């Protein structure tokens, strides 16, 4: 689990035009992001969408396949870090299907 300053994260989410009720909800879920992604998360808080690779898949590829944003990709990468066998299944699903069911806020 990552650690973060709630005020800084809230400020970043507001910069991305997320509405207040969604900000609180998003922040609750962020604590479940895998600790190995701490540096990538910290960079995101500072406005930098840093890439990360694990098991042959990158955050950039996850974002492209899901049609979601950086935080959405961090949640998916967390799943892969916890369950590497899920990567192969994820890659077997056509991107258009993933985008219909997984598309997130886009810019976060």
Buried (B, 14 or more C-beta within 10 A) or exposed (E): EBEBEEEEBBEBBEEBEBEEEEBEEBBEEBEEBBEEBBEBBBBBBEEEBBEBEBBEBBBBBBBBBBBBBBBBBBBBBBBBBEEEEBBEEBEEEEEEEBBEEBEBBEEB
